Amino acid sequence: MEHKTTALDPDERIYRKLADSPFYQTYRRAFANATGLSLVLVSADEDVTVAGQADRYGSPFCNALNGGESACRRCVLEHRCLARTVTDKAETMTCFAGLRETMIPVRAGNKTVALLSTGQVFTTPSQSRAFGPVAAQLKKAGFSERAIPDLEKAWHETSAFSIERYEGTVTLVAAFALQLSDLLNRLLTEEANSEPQIVVKAKRFVNAHLEERLSLDSVASHVGVSPFYFCKLFKAATGMTLTEYVNRRRVEWAKRKLINPNARVTEVAFDVGFQSVSQFNRSFLKYVGVSPTRYRGTGEEVGQWTRPAAA
């Protein structure tokens, strides 16, 4: 599927190029046909959600749970938890329903740009599994008594792999992730070469001084051109104004800092360079879709924050 990329954030633009590449699409289909599992590539800067992601290769149980307009909250939280733990190596999680999933990073240098997910399968023998505890969790999550029998049927229809087979599958995905990383680095090189050096230099300056006051005049002065010329050039190259770019990068940094449960929202706002909490809240809501407080309360897990890498 083709995407319009002119007005996208640079990270999102690169991710979509990667996801739309024939290389990824061909491997994704081959993986699904060979294993019966769904291979999913998600942006590392997005909230991982499972709503509406049902497909013919996905777990029947996950499809039944999350194939409609709304996703199971427990699934959303566990997916986010898994995604947040991924750094430079694969991480595996077994969900409340007993299904195992692994996420593997696709990296450019020290930065994770995307995550590959293996899909969800059982890795325990059928005789060791019982649906009773799962049903209890589903009822707590708000699913009606009427829905439980259909979900139980889908749960029993979900594939089971031996540990050896599952580990072999993860190894294949990890090898593919390395190949995708090579493609990602080529795409980033092409992206950098396609932008005027003035814009590249400006982005580096912005990302090195995110927590400071950044004005159009100061950035234009740093790259040695007039504010008027820089404004036109930056907008034409990125599809964003300088203010939009700065606020996006600050919000990305704030998302990482909010993972730390000891970091207060007010402190994070000023730490990443916003001049007021109201400005931070507006920008966060615009680019993330929820307020910082709500984002903090929807399952973000403890982790290490880092300054966003330069685009």
Secondary structure, DSSP 8 states (H G I E B T S, - for coil): -----TTS-HHHHHHHHHHH-HHHHHHHHHHHHHHS---EEEETTS----TT---TTS-HHHHHHHSSSS--HHHHHHHHHHHHH-SSS-EEEE-TTS-EEEEEEEEETTEEEEEEE---BB-S-GGG--SHHHHHHHHHTT--TTTHHHHHHHHHHS-B--HHHHHHHHHHHHHHHHHHHHHHHHHHHHHHHHS-HHHHHHHHHHHHSTTS---HHHHHHHHTS-HHHHHHHHHHHHSS-HHHHHHHHHHHHHHHHTTSTTS-HHHHHHHTT-S-HHHHHHHHHHHHSS-HHHHHTS-------------
